[in-house]
Amino acid sequence: MIVPPVGGLGGSLAGVQAEGLTQAGQAGGLSEATAGGTEATGGGGFGDALTEAVSSLEKTQQSGDSASQALATGNVVDPQAAVVTVEDAQLAMQLAAQIRTKATEAVQTIFQTQV
């Protein structure tokens, strides 16, 4: 998993190309993958939705990495879109970490519950 430099979480991302940054109108982020995950996979279940969410997170991280590299090298067409993409990637990672923490706490609570 790629850890983003500095940034945030979001709903829509800008597509990053090797030679520069252009708006592709590509939707991404963890929130979309988890919200429509079971519908997109035909009701495949929790495992499929989780796999799709992790794949979406990885794509978001790769997009943020490409945008930060383009910013660092000066190969950016739209610097504002690059910064937004990096911010979206960081927020997506923060959201995934918070979801993981909450899920872990919930499982621990369930295991500690007396029946």
TAQUILIN-V396224 format. One record per residue. RES is the residue in one small letter. PHI is phi as a letter, one per 30 degrees, with the letter a starting at -180 (999 if undefined). D_FIRST is the distance of its C-alpha to the first C-alpha in whole Angstrom. Layout:
<<RES,PHI,D_FIRST> <RES,PHI,D_FIRST>>
This chain:
<<m,999,0> <i,c,4> <v,c,6> <p,d,10> <p,d,13> <v,b,15> <g,l,16> <g,a,16> <l,c,16> <g,a,18> <g,c,20> <s,c,20> <l,c,18> <a,c,20> <g,d,19> <v,c,18> <q,c,20> <a,d,20> <e,d,24> <g,l,23> <l,c,22> <t,b,24> <q,d,24> <a,c,23> <g,i,24> <q,d,21> <a,d,20> <g,a,16> <g,j,15> <l,d,14> <s,d,18> <e,d,19> <a,d,17> <t,d,18> <a,d,22> <g,c,22> <g,d,20> <t,d,23> <e,d,25> <a,d,23> <t,c,23> <g,i,27> <g,i,26> <g,d,24> <g,j,23> <f,d,21> <g,d,18> <d,d,18> <a,d,18> <l,d,15> <t,d,13> <e,d,14> <a,d,13> <v,d,9> <s,d,10> <s,d,12> <l,d,9> <e,d,7> <k,d,10> <t,d,11> <q,d,8> <q,d,9> <s,d,13> <g,d,12> <d,d,11> <s,d,14> <a,d,17> <s,d,16> <q,d,17> <a,d,20> <l,d,21> <a,d,21> <t,d,23> <g,i,25> <n,c,25> <v,c,24> <v,d,27> <d,b,26> <p,e,25> <q,d,25> <a,d,23> <a,d,20> <v,d,20> <v,d,20> <t,d,17> <v,d,15> <e,d,17> <d,e,16> <a,d,12> <q,d,13> <l,d,15> <a,d,12> <m,d,10> <q,d,13> <l,d,14> <a,d,12> <a,d,12> <q,d,16> <i,d,16> <r,d,14> <t,d,17> <k,d,20> <a,d,19> <t,d,19> <e,d,22> <a,d,24> <v,d,24> <q,d,25> <t,d,28> <i,d,29> <f,d,29> <q,d,31> <t,d,33> <q,d,37> <v,c,38>>
